[in-house]
Structures are given as C-alpha cells and as structure tokens.
Amino acid sequence: MTKKIGSQKIGMNMLLWGGDIRATHTPIIDALAKMGFDGVEIPVAGQPREDLNALRGTAEDAGLAVTSSTFIPPDVNPIDPDPTVRAKAVPYLKARIEDAAFMGSDILIGSIYQAHKVFSGTAPTQDEWNWSRDFLREAAEHGVKFNVRLGLEFLNRFEVHLINTSKDAARMCDDVGMDNVGVLYDTHHANIED
C-alpha cells in the first residue's frame, strides 16, 4: 500500500509491464488505484487509439492522474547521420505528443532527444547536439498547441550517449529555448552519472 508523503503524489510507471501497453492492461490500472497510487505513467508508442482510449477511461474511472512516456526507435533517430532517418523523427514525436494529450497527460517524458540504445561509437558530436536541439524545438512548438510539456530524461551511458547528466539535460533545455521543455530527474540514472 502506498501513502502520500506530505503533498507529494505517487504514481506507477507502466513500463514495469513492458513498453507495449494495451487495453488488456486495464486490470493493472484498477489494481494500482486500489493499492493507493495517485497516478499512472503510460508509455505511448503508437498504440491504436482504441487501446489508448480504454487505458485513459480506466485511469479516469479509477481517479488516477495520467502522465506519458515514450522512447525514440532507431528508424526515426533524430541524431542519425542519414537525413532521411532524421526527417522521420519530428512526425514521430509529434504523434506521441498528440497521443499524450489524448490520454489526458500534460507531459511526455523519456530519452526523447535520441534513439534509445543506439550508439555512434564516439563521443557526441556538435552536429548530433544541433540536430537534437532543432528536433526538440520543433516538437516542443507542436507540444504548445496541445498543452503538453516535454521532459528530457537523461539516461546512463549504457542506454544513450548524447545526454547522460543533469547538466547536459539542462544545457539542452537552455539551447532549445522553449518554456515547455524541462528535465526529468531520474534518480537511478543520476546515481550512475551524476
């Protein structure tokens, strides 16, 4: 059983049950509400709207707030040297922003600045940084239309190579220059890298 800590609210990340969360997972949301959680983080990865609708409805009925997360797949990597791959990144993240808004979430978090577990084999380049910055700025502008904030989750060096520390994430937010872009501070990754 979870308990509120002061004014803090406690949620559960549905990634515990995998990255492809569907309508079949709705009993888990009901169980989380019965355990005393205040919210649920639902990964959005291009699921059909019918599944998202069922998940949203279950969370609403259970009185749980919804936040959203996502990963960037390799075929739409915004820092890929191939411009045809990079060109797919903005439409992909815009669709995830719209999914988050559809879910009733006002935030979309994750390592949304590069493809997850895709490495160049070298240190990050200035080109990669610039490509990610420009991609995030365009996605953030779309987020404004849907009242969705973007939370950059810095991850450890075994999962990404562009942004591994809170300092890097804060620098990217400054470079993007949008009020709806901030840092999601994950203590697991911070414990490794910060």
N, CA, C and O of each residue as an XYZ file, in Angstrom:
776
protein
N       0.850     -1.178      0.000
C       0.000      0.000      0.000
C       0.894      1.239      0.000
O       1.826      1.335      0.798
N       0.612      2.177     -0.887
C       1.384      3.413     -0.924
C       0.661      4.475     -0.120
O      -0.560      4.435      0.035
N       1.417      5.407      0.378
C       0.844      6.507      1.135
C       1.393      7.803      0.592
O       2.513      7.858      0.085
N       0.587      8.852      0.703
C       1.060     10.163      0.292
C       2.110     10.636      1.280
O       2.000     10.399      2.483
N       3.113     11.297      0.768
C       4.164     11.870      1.594
C       3.986     13.376      1.523
O       4.380     14.003      0.540
N       3.396     13.963      2.558
C       3.087     15.395      2.520
C       2.137     15.673      1.371
O       1.097     15.027      1.239
N       2.507     16.651      0.528
C       1.669     16.976     -0.631
C       2.106     16.214     -1.878
O       1.552     16.403     -2.961
N       3.113     15.345     -1.711
C       3.610     14.555     -2.836
C       2.560     13.554     -3.299
O       1.751     13.068     -2.508
N       2.589     13.262     -4.568
C       1.740     12.221     -5.116
C       2.625     11.117     -5.662
O       3.725     11.374     -6.149
N       2.144      9.901     -5.579
C       2.938      8.756     -6.004
C       2.235      8.052     -7.155
O       1.051      7.725     -7.070
N       2.977      7.826     -8.228
C       2.441      7.131     -9.392
C       3.271      5.908     -9.721
O       4.369      5.727     -9.195
N       2.747      5.083    -10.582
C       3.448      3.876    -11.023
C       3.693      3.969    -12.522
O       2.804      4.346    -13.286
N       4.900      3.622    -12.930
C       5.268      3.610    -14.340
C       4.875      2.254    -14.933
O       5.356      1.214    -14.483
N       4.014      2.270    -15.928
C       3.544      1.035    -16.553
C       4.629      0.328    -17.372
O       4.401     -0.782    -17.852
N       5.802      0.944    -17.541
C       6.911      0.242    -18.206
C       7.300     -1.020    -17.442
O       7.942     -1.915    -17.991
N       6.906     -1.081    -16.175
C       7.149     -2.293    -15.399
C       6.517     -3.510    -16.075
O       6.989     -4.634    -15.910
N       5.447     -3.276    -16.835
C       4.753     -4.358    -17.544
C       5.084     -4.379    -19.037
O       4.422     -5.078    -19.805
N       6.097     -3.623    -19.455
C       6.529     -3.630    -20.842
C       6.296     -2.299    -21.528
O       5.658     -1.403    -20.977
N       6.822     -2.182    -22.736
C       6.702     -0.938    -23.492
C       5.468     -0.855    -24.358
O       5.136      0.220    -24.858
N       4.779     -1.970    -24.547
C       3.600     -2.010    -25.409
C       2.361     -2.227    -24.535
O       1.841     -3.337    -24.424
N       1.910     -1.142    -23.926
C       0.772     -1.206    -23.002
C      -0.515     -1.052    -23.805
O      -0.686     -0.104    -24.571
N      -1.408     -2.008    -23.606
C      -2.662     -2.069    -24.383
C      -3.875     -2.120    -23.466
O      -3.743     -2.080    -22.243
N      -5.043     -2.207    -24.061
C      -6.291     -2.303    -23.301
C      -6.292     -3.516    -22.375
O      -6.955     -3.505    -21.338
N      -5.568     -4.541    -22.735
C      -5.502     -5.741    -21.891
C      -4.840     -5.458    -20.541
O      -4.933     -6.276    -19.626
N      -4.175     -4.314    -20.409
C      -3.510     -3.945    -19.161
C      -4.429     -3.153    -18.213
O      -3.999     -2.765    -17.127
N      -5.670     -2.914    -18.608
C      -6.550     -2.099    -17.754
C      -6.754     -2.685    -16.358
O      -6.883     -1.907    -15.413
N      -6.791     -4.009    -16.167
C      -6.926     -4.505    -14.788
C      -5.763     -4.084    -13.880
O      -5.932     -3.946    -12.669
N      -4.600     -3.885    -14.467
C      -3.450     -3.432    -13.670
C      -3.706     -2.015    -13.166
O      -3.395     -1.697    -12.018
N      -4.273     -1.166    -14.019
C      -4.573      0.210    -13.608
C      -5.571      0.202    -12.453
O      -5.400      0.940    -11.483
N      -6.598     -0.618    -12.547
C      -7.561     -0.736    -11.440
C      -6.866     -1.199    -10.161
O      -7.145     -0.685     -9.078
N      -5.970     -2.161    -10.287
C      -5.247     -2.674     -9.116
C      -4.368     -1.581     -8.497
O      -4.278     -1.476     -7.274
N      -3.727     -0.779     -9.330
C      -2.881      0.302     -8.814
C      -3.705      1.314     -8.026
O      -3.265      1.810     -6.988
N      -4.894      1.616     -8.520
C      -5.775      2.538     -7.800
C      -6.164      1.951     -6.442
O      -6.182      2.663     -5.438
N      -6.471      0.672     -6.412
C      -6.849      0.014     -5.148
C      -5.689     -0.024     -4.163
O      -5.908     -0.033     -2.952
N      -4.444     -0.047     -4.672
C      -3.260     -0.047     -3.812
C      -2.967      1.339     -3.254
O      -2.145      1.474     -2.348
N      -3.618      2.365     -3.774
C      -3.442      3.711     -3.240
C      -2.592      4.648     -4.064
O      -2.263      5.741     -3.604
N      -2.227      4.252     -5.268
C      -1.454      5.154     -6.120
C      -2.323      6.328     -6.554
O      -3.545      6.218     -6.658
N      -1.656      7.457     -6.804
C      -2.352      8.673     -7.232
C      -2.371      8.830     -8.744
O      -3.226      9.527     -9.290
N      -1.428      8.182     -9.419
C      -1.324      8.347    -10.856
C      -0.657      7.166    -11.512
O      -0.150      6.259    -10.852
N      -0.670      7.202    -12.834
C      -0.065      6.134    -13.624
C       0.618      6.756    -14.838
O       0.058      7.627    -15.504
N       1.841      6.294    -15.115
C       2.570      6.745    -16.299
C       2.416      5.685    -17.374
O       2.830      4.540    -17.197
N       1.821      6.076    -18.486
C       1.520      5.135    -19.559
C       2.415      5.431    -20.762
O       2.367      6.531    -21.311
N       3.234      4.453    -21.175
C       4.058      4.662    -22.361
C       3.184      4.746    -23.611
O       2.271      3.944    -23.805
N       3.485      5.732    -24.450
C       2.797      5.851    -25.733
C       3.813      5.505    -26.816
O       4.875      6.120    -26.920
N       3.460      4.509    -27.614
C       4.404      4.007    -28.617
C       3.698      3.706    -29.929
O       4.110      2.819    -30.677
N       2.644      4.442    -30.199
C       1.918      4.225    -31.444
C       0.806      3.201    -31.333
O       0.365      2.654    -32.344
N       0.343      2.930    -30.110
C      -0.782      2.008    -29.956
C      -2.023      2.562    -30.661
O      -2.161      3.775    -30.821
N      -2.917      1.676    -31.076
C      -4.174      2.157    -31.662
C      -4.948      3.021    -30.669
O      -4.878      2.805    -29.459
N      -5.672      3.985    -31.181
C      -6.458      4.878    -30.329
C      -7.462      4.114    -29.463
O      -7.791      4.553    -28.361
N      -7.947      2.974    -29.958
C      -8.890      2.191    -29.153
C      -8.233      1.748    -27.849
O      -8.860      1.782    -26.790
N      -6.973      1.333    -27.928
C      -6.256      0.929    -26.721
C      -6.017      2.127    -25.806
O      -6.239      2.045    -24.598
N      -5.570      3.231    -26.380
C      -5.328      4.426    -25.575
C      -6.612      4.905    -24.912
O      -6.601      5.336    -23.759
N      -7.707      4.829    -25.641
C      -8.998      5.247    -25.091
C      -9.389      4.379    -23.897
O      -9.865      4.891    -22.884
N      -9.188      3.071    -24.014
C      -9.518      2.149    -22.911
C      -8.635      2.434    -21.698
O      -9.120      2.438    -20.567
N      -7.350      2.672    -21.927
C      -6.429      2.964    -20.825
C      -6.796      4.281    -20.146
O      -6.821      4.373    -18.918
N      -7.077      5.290    -20.951
C      -7.466      6.589    -20.409
C      -8.745      6.486    -19.602
O      -8.832      7.004    -18.489
N      -9.739      5.815    -20.167
C     -11.020      5.673    -19.481
C     -10.891      4.935    -18.156
O     -11.520      5.311    -17.167
N     -10.082      3.895    -18.137
C      -9.878      3.137    -16.901
C      -9.202      4.001    -15.848
O      -9.594      3.981    -14.681
N      -8.181      4.764    -16.256
C      -7.489      5.645    -15.311
C      -8.439      6.713    -14.775
O      -8.443      6.998    -13.578
N      -9.237      7.301    -15.655
C     -10.206      8.319    -15.221
C     -11.200      7.727    -14.236
O     -11.458      8.308    -13.182
N     -11.760      6.570    -14.577
C     -12.739      5.926    -13.695
C     -12.133      5.576    -12.341
O     -12.825      5.598    -11.323
N     -10.845      5.254    -12.329
C     -10.164      4.888    -11.094
C      -9.659      6.108    -10.315
O      -9.157      5.977     -9.199
N      -9.800      7.291    -10.917
C      -9.353      8.510    -10.249
C      -7.847      8.720    -10.275
O      -7.299      9.428     -9.429
N      -7.179      8.106    -11.246
C      -5.725      8.236    -11.358
C      -5.347      9.303    -12.381
O      -5.905      9.352    -13.477
N      -4.400     10.150    -12.013
C      -3.837     11.095    -12.971
C      -2.978     10.307    -13.963
O      -2.436      9.255    -13.625
N      -2.859     10.824    -15.190
C      -2.078     10.141    -16.226
C      -0.932     11.035    -16.676
O      -1.117     12.212    -16.983
N       0.260     10.439    -16.705
C       1.405     11.042    -17.379
C       1.838     10.061    -18.461
O       1.449      8.894    -18.445
N       2.648     10.546    -19.402
C       3.043      9.699    -20.541
C       4.554      9.717    -20.732
O       5.237     10.693    -20.419
N       5.045      8.607    -21.255
C       6.461      8.482    -21.599
C       6.571      7.854    -22.974
O       5.615      7.272    -23.487
N       7.755      7.982    -23.564
C       7.995      7.336    -24.848
C       9.491      7.155    -25.055
O      10.306      7.752    -24.351
N       9.834      6.333    -26.020
C      11.202      6.150    -26.481
C      11.236      6.487    -27.965
O      10.220      6.401    -28.654
N      12.397      6.864    -28.444
C      12.588      7.110    -29.871
C      13.210      5.849    -30.475
O      14.303      5.455    -30.069
N      12.538      5.207    -31.435
C      13.101      3.998    -32.049
C      14.217      4.333    -33.048
O      14.295      5.459    -33.541
N      15.075      3.355    -33.342
C      16.226      3.593    -34.228
C      15.867      4.099    -35.619
O      16.630      4.865    -36.208
N      14.725      3.689    -36.154
C      14.392      4.079    -37.528
C      13.922      5.523    -37.662
O      13.688      5.991    -38.776
N      13.780      6.242    -36.536
C      13.420      7.663    -36.563
C      14.376      8.481    -35.688
O      13.979      9.488    -35.102
N      15.613      8.052    -35.605
C      16.603      8.668    -34.727
C      16.892     10.111    -35.157
O      17.369     10.332    -36.270
N      16.610     11.095    -34.297
C      16.836     12.490    -34.678
C      18.305     12.887    -34.783
O      18.613     13.983    -35.252
N      19.221     12.009    -34.352
C      20.652     12.340    -34.472
C      21.380     11.373    -35.403
O      22.607     11.277    -35.368
N      20.630     10.664    -36.227
C      21.243      9.756    -37.190
C      21.955     10.571    -38.273
O      21.443     11.607    -38.697
N      23.129     10.116    -38.724
C      23.812     10.863    -39.796
C      23.046     10.891    -41.110
O      23.300     11.750    -41.955
N      22.108      9.960    -41.295
C      21.315      9.908    -42.523
C      20.125     10.873    -42.408
O      19.262     10.684    -41.551
N      20.073     11.895    -43.258
C      18.980     12.876    -43.159
C      17.601     12.277    -43.408
O      16.608     12.830    -42.934
N      17.506     11.165    -44.136
C      16.186     10.553    -44.360
C      15.655      9.913    -43.079
O      14.444      9.866    -42.860
N      16.560      9.422    -42.236
C      16.147      8.890    -40.927
C      15.742     10.048    -40.022
O      14.696      9.999    -39.375
N      16.571     11.090    -39.976
C      16.266     12.261    -39.125
C      14.933     12.900    -39.511
O      14.212     13.395    -38.644
N      14.602     12.895    -40.791
C      13.361     13.528    -41.250
C      12.117     12.859    -40.676
O      11.056     13.481    -40.620
N      12.230     11.617    -40.253
C      11.086     10.891    -39.691
C      10.880     11.176    -38.203
O       9.838     10.837    -37.643
N      11.869     11.796    -37.569
C      11.836     11.972    -36.121
C      10.751     12.935    -35.663
O      10.004     12.624    -34.735
N      10.652     14.088    -36.291
C       9.666     15.083    -35.859
C       8.240     14.555    -35.990
O       7.472     14.670    -35.035
N       7.850     13.981    -37.126
C       6.486     13.437    -37.203
C       6.219     12.366    -36.136
O       5.116     12.279    -35.596
N       7.250     11.548    -35.839
C       7.075     10.509    -34.823
C       6.782     11.138    -33.460
O       5.829     10.743    -32.788
N       7.599     12.119    -33.047
C       7.394     12.704    -31.724
C       6.130     13.551    -31.678
O       5.463     13.601    -30.644
N       5.787     14.216    -32.776
C       4.521     14.960    -32.805
C       3.339     14.017    -32.564
O       2.405     14.362    -31.840
N       3.381     12.836    -33.167
C       2.302     11.862    -32.961
C       2.248     11.406    -31.509
O       1.162     11.197    -30.969
N       3.412     11.248    -30.866
C       3.424     10.833    -29.454
C       2.914     11.960    -28.560
O       2.270     11.696    -27.545
N       3.189     13.202    -28.921
C       2.645     14.348    -28.188
C       1.127     14.325    -28.274
O       0.443     14.536    -27.272
N       0.601     14.072    -29.460
C      -0.852     14.004    -29.633
C      -1.438     12.828    -28.854
O      -2.527     12.939    -28.291
N      -0.719     11.696    -28.817
C      -1.166     10.555    -28.011
C      -1.217     10.925    -26.531
O      -2.173     10.585    -25.834
N      -0.188     11.621    -26.056
C      -0.152     12.037    -24.649
C      -1.343     12.929    -24.334
O      -2.020     12.739    -23.324
N      -1.596     13.905    -25.202
C      -2.734     14.804    -24.987
C      -4.043     14.021    -24.996
O      -4.926     14.286    -24.180
N      -4.178     13.072    -25.898
C      -5.380     12.237    -25.970
C      -5.583     11.463    -24.669
O      -6.712     11.232    -24.237
N      -4.460     11.065    -24.050
C      -4.518     10.317    -22.787
C      -4.877     11.216    -21.606
O      -5.124     10.727    -20.504
N      -4.905     12.522    -21.834
C      -5.169     13.448    -20.735
C      -3.912     13.821    -19.976
O      -3.987     14.366    -18.875
N      -2.759     13.532    -20.558
C      -1.471     13.841    -19.939
C      -0.991     15.201    -20.430
O      -1.112     15.528    -21.610
N      -0.445     15.986    -19.508
C       0.116     17.274    -19.920
C       1.638     17.226    -20.002
O       2.296     18.259    -20.132
N       2.195     16.005    -19.924
C       3.644     15.861    -20.009
C       3.998     14.559    -20.721
O       3.341     13.534    -20.546
N       5.050     14.629    -21.525
C       5.598     13.454    -22.215
C       7.085     13.424    -21.888
O       7.817     14.367    -22.193
N       7.524     12.337    -21.267
C       8.915     12.258    -20.824
C       9.636     11.091    -21.476
O       9.013     10.209    -22.067
N      10.939     11.098    -21.361
C      11.759     10.000    -21.854
C      13.052     10.520    -22.444
O      13.337     11.717    -22.411
N      13.820      9.605    -22.979
C      15.065      9.989    -23.667
C      14.700     10.373    -25.095
O      15.108      9.734    -26.066
N      13.924     11.431    -25.180
C      13.300     11.821    -26.452
C      14.223     12.643    -27.344
O      13.775     13.177    -28.358
N      15.463     12.753    -26.999
C      16.444     13.538    -27.750
C      17.271     12.681    -28.701
O      17.975     13.224    -29.552
N      17.204     11.344    -28.578
C      17.914     10.428    -29.479
C      17.261      9.052    -29.385
O      16.498      8.789    -28.456
N      17.553      8.194    -30.323
C      17.036      6.825    -30.279
C      17.653      6.081    -29.100
O      18.841      6.210    -28.804
N      16.816      5.311    -28.448
C      17.241      4.547    -27.274
C      18.146      3.385    -27.690
O      17.826      2.625    -28.604
N      19.264      3.269    -27.010
C      20.235      2.186    -27.206
C      20.822      2.148    -28.618
O      21.108      1.077    -29.153
N      20.996      3.334    -29.213
C      21.687      3.471    -30.496
C      22.915      4.335    -30.235
O      22.801      5.465    -29.761
N      24.074      3.803    -30.545
C      25.324      4.488    -30.248
C      26.133      4.709    -31.523
O      26.098      3.893    -32.444
N      26.857      5.816    -31.562
C      27.697      6.133    -32.717
C      29.074      5.489    -32.602
O      29.764      5.330    -33.609
N      29.484      5.114    -31.390
C      30.818      4.570    -31.182
C      31.841      5.636    -30.833
O      33.002      5.324    -30.570
N      31.413      6.901    -30.830
C      32.295      8.006    -30.446
C      31.544      8.918    -29.486
O      30.358      8.722    -29.219
N      32.246      9.908    -28.977
C      31.608     10.914    -28.132
C      30.587     11.694    -28.968
O      30.707     11.754    -30.191
N      29.586     12.287    -28.317
C      28.610     13.078    -29.065
C      29.293     14.193    -29.858
O      30.249     14.815    -29.394
N      28.786     14.424    -31.042
C      29.334     15.486    -31.891
C      28.468     16.734    -31.800
O      27.331     16.681    -31.333
N      29.010     17.840    -32.246
C      28.233     19.082    -32.284
C      27.060     18.949    -33.256
O      25.985     19.493    -33.004
N      27.257     18.232    -34.362
C      26.158     18.010    -35.295
C      25.012     17.270    -34.611
O      23.851     17.652    -34.755
N      25.338     16.207    -33.861
C      24.295     15.451    -33.163
C      23.545     16.345    -32.181
O      22.317     16.298    -32.098
N      24.286     17.153    -31.444
C      23.664     18.076    -30.491
C      22.722     19.029    -31.220
O      21.585     19.229    -30.792
N      23.186     19.611    -32.309
C      22.375     20.575    -33.059
C      21.143     19.917    -33.665
O      20.056     20.495    -33.641
N      21.303     18.711    -34.209
C      20.153     18.014    -34.784
C      19.102     17.736    -33.709
O      17.907     17.919    -33.936
N      19.555     17.298    -32.549
C      18.627     17.010    -31.458
C      17.939     18.293    -30.985
O      16.726     18.306    -30.780
N      18.699     19.355    -30.814
C      18.145     20.644    -30.382
C      17.054     21.122    -31.339
O      15.967     21.507    -30.909
N      17.350     21.094    -32.640
C      16.381     21.577    -33.623
C      15.131     20.698    -33.653
O      14.011     21.195    -33.771
N      15.337     19.399    -33.545
C      14.231     18.438    -33.492
C      13.352     18.705    -32.273
O      12.128     18.749    -32.389
N      13.963     18.881    -31.118
C      13.202     19.119    -29.891
C      12.448     20.442    -29.937
O      11.324     20.539    -29.444
N      13.062     21.449    -30.525
C      12.394     22.753    -30.622
C      11.127     22.633    -31.479
O      10.073     23.155    -31.114
N      11.237     21.951    -32.607
C      10.067     21.799    -33.474
C       8.980     20.970    -32.782
O       7.795     21.289    -32.877
N       9.388     19.913    -32.091
C       8.411     19.092    -31.363
C       7.775     19.887    -30.229
O       6.572     19.774    -29.994
N       8.567     20.686    -29.528
C       8.046     21.490    -28.417
C       7.032     22.513    -28.909
O       6.031     22.768    -28.240
N       7.287     23.097    -30.070
C       6.317     24.041    -30.645
C       4.982     23.337    -30.893
O       3.919     23.923    -30.689
N       5.042     22.098    -31.327
C       3.828     21.305    -31.514
C       3.184     21.016    -30.154
O       1.960     21.041    -30.018
N       4.019     20.743    -29.159
C       3.507     20.481    -27.816
C       2.719     21.644    -27.250
O       1.743     21.436    -26.529
N       3.123     22.864    -27.564
C       2.414     24.048    -27.089
C       0.956     24.009    -27.553
O       0.049     24.353    -26.795
N       0.739     23.592    -28.791
C      -0.623     23.527    -29.345
C      -1.510     22.554    -28.574
O      -2.731     22.709    -28.548
N      -0.897     21.554    -27.946
C      -1.651     20.514    -27.233
C      -1.482     20.605    -25.718
O      -1.912     19.715    -24.984
N      -0.846     21.700    -25.250
C      -0.594     21.885    -23.813
C       0.174     20.713    -23.215
O      -0.123     20.267    -22.107
N       1.161     20.221    -23.954
C       1.986     19.110    -23.490
C       3.422     19.603    -23.314
O       4.025     20.176    -24.221
N       3.944     19.356    -22.112
C       5.341     19.664    -21.811
C       6.206     18.453    -22.161
O       5.737     17.315    -22.146
N       7.462     18.714    -22.473
C       8.418     17.648    -22.758
C       9.439     17.577    -21.630
O      10.052     18.584    -21.275
N       9.618     16.386    -21.069
C      10.594     16.180    -20.008
C      11.753     15.352    -20.531
O      11.585     14.175    -20.850
N      12.936     15.965    -20.621
C      14.124     15.264    -21.102
C      14.691     14.425    -19.963
O      15.171     14.957    -18.962
N      14.630     13.123    -20.128
C      15.154     12.215    -19.114
C      16.564     11.798    -19.512
O      16.754     11.034    -20.458
N      17.537     12.304    -18.785
C      18.917     11.897    -19.080
C      19.096     10.462    -18.583
O      18.660     10.101    -17.490
N      19.749      9.660    -19.421
C      19.949      8.249    -19.104
C      21.433      7.933    -18.994
O      22.279      8.727    -19.406
N      21.736      6.792    -18.447
C      23.132      6.405    -18.274
C      23.775      6.069    -19.617
O      23.095      5.854    -20.620
N      25.077      6.031    -19.604
C      25.865      5.846    -20.833
C      25.673      4.495    -21.499
O      26.141      4.291    -22.619
N      24.998      3.570    -20.836
C      24.729      2.250    -21.422
C      23.426      2.235    -22.220
O      23.092      1.238    -22.860
N      22.687      3.363    -22.172
C      21.414      3.457    -22.901
C      21.402      4.540    -23.966
O      20.742      4.389    -24.993
N      22.131      5.641    -23.733
C      22.235      6.735    -24.707
C      23.630      7.342    -24.597
O      24.351      7.077    -23.635
N      24.005      8.149    -25.573
C      25.308      8.803    -25.476
C      25.248     10.322    -25.567
O      26.253     10.986    -25.311
N      24.099     10.892    -25.925
C      24.034     12.340    -26.130
C      23.866     13.111    -24.814
O      24.554     14.105    -24.582
N      22.961     12.656    -23.970
C      22.658     13.370    -22.721
C      22.678     12.365    -21.571
O      21.754     11.569    -21.407
N      23.756     12.419    -20.774
C      23.919     11.462    -19.672
C      23.865     12.091    -18.282
O      23.815     11.365    -17.290
N      23.873     13.404    -18.184
C      23.885     14.049    -16.871
C      22.809     15.128    -16.795
O      22.293     15.595    -17.811
N      22.491     15.506    -15.566
C      21.515     16.582    -15.373
C      22.038     17.886    -15.995
O      21.258     18.688    -16.509
N      23.343     18.089    -15.944
C      23.938     19.293    -16.538
C      23.729     19.310    -18.052
O      23.370     20.341    -18.620
N      23.958     18.159    -18.707
C      23.722     18.063    -20.152
C      22.253     18.334    -20.483
O      21.943     19.052    -21.434
N      21.357     17.751    -19.687
C      19.920     17.914    -19.942
C      19.511     19.377    -19.776
O      18.746     19.907    -20.581
N      20.024     20.031    -18.723
C      19.708     21.442    -18.508
C      20.251     22.303    -19.647
O      19.600     23.250    -20.089
N      21.447     21.963    -20.113
C      22.032     22.705    -21.240
C      21.172     22.559    -22.501
O      20.957     23.528    -23.228
N      20.681     21.332    -22.752
C      19.816     21.133    -23.917
C      18.540     21.950    -23.775
O      18.088     22.565    -24.742
N      17.956     21.963    -22.587
C      16.745     22.768    -22.380
C      17.009     24.234    -22.679
O      16.200     24.898    -23.328
N      18.145     24.740    -22.203
C      18.507     26.131    -22.489
C      18.671     26.357    -23.982
O      18.212     27.369    -24.513
N      19.326     25.416    -24.668
C      19.549     25.563    -26.106
C      18.246     25.483    -26.902
O      18.078     26.194    -27.893
N      17.334     24.627    -26.473
C      16.030     24.524    -27.152
C      15.266     25.829    -26.968
O      14.658     26.332    -27.913
N      15.295     26.378    -25.760
C      14.718     27.694    -25.516
C      13.198     27.750    -25.508
O      12.614     28.781    -25.842
N      12.562     26.669    -25.135
C      11.097     26.640    -25.070
C      10.666     26.432    -23.616
O      11.245     25.614    -22.901
N       9.645     27.179    -23.186
C       9.187     27.084    -21.800
C       8.587     25.730    -21.458
O       8.524     25.368    -20.282
N       8.151     24.979    -22.446
C       7.528     23.678    -22.169
C       8.508     22.513    -22.265
O       8.087     21.364    -22.397
N       9.804     22.791    -22.201
C      10.831     21.748    -22.210
C      11.626     21.844    -20.915
O      12.193     22.890    -20.598
N      11.660     20.749    -20.173
C      12.384     20.714    -18.916
C      13.101     19.388    -18.737
O      13.157     18.572    -19.657
N      13.646     19.178    -17.553
C      14.415     17.979    -17.232
C      13.598     17.069    -16.325
O      13.027     17.521    -15.332
N      13.545     15.796    -16.666
C      13.019     14.794    -15.752
C      14.235     14.205    -15.051
O      15.081     13.583    -15.692
N      14.324     14.395    -13.759
C      15.482     13.944    -12.983
C      15.200     12.549    -12.461
O      14.452     12.374    -11.500
N      15.803     11.562    -13.097
C      15.637     10.161    -12.717
C      16.779      9.793    -11.776
O      17.943      9.795    -12.178
N      16.451      9.480    -10.532
C      17.495      9.234     -9.536
C      18.330      7.994     -9.857
O      19.500      7.931     -9.480
N      17.753      7.014    -10.543
C      18.523      5.825    -10.925
C      19.686      6.212    -11.836
O      20.832      5.836    -11.588
N      19.382      6.965    -12.888
C      20.422      7.352    -13.838
C      21.366      8.382    -13.210
O      22.572      8.354    -13.457
N      20.818      9.286    -12.402
C      21.650     10.285    -11.732
C      22.655      9.614    -10.799
O      23.790     10.073    -10.668
N      22.242      8.541    -10.160
C      23.135      7.824     -9.256
C      24.326      7.234    -10.004
O      25.413      7.100     -9.442
N      24.123      6.884    -11.264
C      25.211      6.328    -12.080
C      26.092      7.433    -12.646
O      27.318      7.322    -12.629
N      25.475      8.494    -13.147
C      26.219      9.501    -13.923
C      26.524     10.800    -13.194
O      27.547     11.425    -13.474
N      25.672     11.227    -12.270
C      25.905     12.498    -11.568
C      26.654     12.240    -10.271
O      26.948     13.179     -9.531
